[in-house]
Amino acid sequence: MDIPQQPGDQGGYWYTPDPEHPRARDVLDAVRSYRATETQIRRRTQDSMGMNENDLLAMRYLMQARQAGGSLGPKDLSRLLGISTASTTALIDRLERGGYVQRRARPNDRRAWEIVPTETSDEEVRETVGDMHRRMMQAAAELSPAEADVVIRFMNRLRDSLEEPPADAAPTPTP
């Protein structure tokens, strides 16, 4: 039995050969392999920090907001993560107990809360993923401007293809 060596090496199952576009399958295999590796790394990061996927994603949104000079409240996190307000409260409670975030009254509206990452959480996240991000940046920096344009166009088209409804999907009724 021929078992794939890498989690993403399953192109033969997912993509049938296309004689008109022989390299298309290789490209999609490379994307699948990258995604599988990235998923493994993300899981290791979550395990090392004691977080689940939404926790880590929430931390990313909170740190991006702080870097941009702003902050997020519970409703913002709920919307960004696509989870209920009850789930958001549980997530914030978990992150607060872990020492990753603090709840603070918003300076301009003391009735509303903002959720801010602690200094130690920022340091821990950067320490945990910093080397990986530097290596990824180096790989991207080695592309010529023309190569970077091709990769960007391809990734955007690939993303758009995933967002398109299936050809056999029923039309969405209008009110």
N, C-alpha and C positions, 0 to 999 in steps of 0.2 A: 504494500500500500504506500503510495506516494503522499507523504504528509508535508504540508507547507512548512518551511523553515521560519518564516516570519508571519505574524498574525495577519498582515495585509496581503500576503502572497496568495490570493484566492481569485485572481483575475479570470482563470480558466472557467470557474464556476459562474461568476457574475457576468462576464463579458464574452460573448461569442466572437470568434475571429472575424474581422472585416477586411477582405482582400483589398478593398479600395482605400482603406485607411489603416495600414498594418501597425503603425506606431501609436494609434489612439489607445489601444488596449494597454500598451506599455506605460503611457502617460497616466491612465486611470489607475493602473496597478501601483505606480509610484505615489499617486495621491492617497490611495487606500493604505499603502504601507506607512506613509507619513502620519496619516490619521491614527492608525493603530499604535504607532510608537508614541505619538503625542498623548493619546488616551492613557497609555501605560504610565507615562511620566506624570500626567495630571493626577492619576490615582495614587502614585507614590507620594506626590506632594501633599495631597489631601490626607493620606495616612500619616505622614510625618508631622503634619500640623494638627491632626485630629479634627479635620473638617470634611464635610461632604461637598459635592459639586456646587450646590447653591451657596454654601457658606463662602467658598473660595471666590465664586463669581461676585457675590455681594461685596467682598473685600476689594475686589478689583474696581467695582463701580464706586465704592466709597473713596478709594485712594485716587481714582481719576478725578472725582469731584473735588477733593481737597487740592490736588495738583492744579486744577483749573481755578482755584480760589473760591470754590463753593462748598456746599454740603448737601447731603440727602436726608430726607426724612423717611419714616416708615412707609408712607404712601408711595414715595418715589421708588423705594426698593421693591415694594410689592408690584408696581407697574413694570419695572425693568426686569424683574425675575419671572413675571407672569405667574405669581402665586397669590394665594388669598391673604387677607390681612392677618388672619389667625396664624397662618404658616409663617408670615413675616415676623410676627411677634415672637413666635417660638425660635426662629432663626436669630433674631436680635438678642433674645435672652441667652441662647447658646453661645453666641460670639462674645457677649458681655461677660458671661461666667468664665469663658476661656481667656479673658483679658485682651481680646482683640479690638473691641469697640467700647465706646462710652456713649450714653445718652446724655444730651445736654439740651436745655431749653434754648430755642432759637433766640438770638439777641434782639431781633426786630419783632418777635411775637412770642412772648414767654409762655403762651398756652400750647405752642407747637414744639415738637421735639426734632432735633437733628441727631443723626447717628454719625459719629466720627471715629476713624481708626485711631488706636493708641499709637504712641511713638514706637513702643516695642513691637507691635504687630507689623508696622511698616518695615522695621528692621528685619523681623523674622521672615516676612514674605520675600523681601529683596535678597536676604541671605539664602533662602531656600531655592528661589528660581533665578537669581541674578546670573549665575554662570551659564545656565541654559539659555537665557535670553541673550547674553553676550555672544554665545556661539551661533545662535540663530541670526543675530544681526550681522555677524561676520560673514556667514554664508550668503546672506542677501547682499551685503556690501561688495562681494566679489563679482556680482553680476554687472555687466556693462549697462549703460542706460537703455540701450535697445533691448537687451535681454530682460531687464527689469520691466520694461513696457509690455513685452510679450507675456511674461508671467502674470503681471497685474491684469491685463486684458483677459487672459485665460481664466484666472481665478474668479474674476468678476462674472464672466460668462458661465462658469461652472456653478457659482452661487445662484445666478439668475435661473439656470436650468432647474435647480432644485426647488426654487420658489414658484415655478410655473405649475398650474394645476395639471394633473394627468389628462391626457387627450380624451380618455373615456369618462372623465368626471362630469357629473350632472351640473348644469348651470346653477349658479346660486340664485334663488328666487329674490326678486326685488319687491319691497313692500308697496 
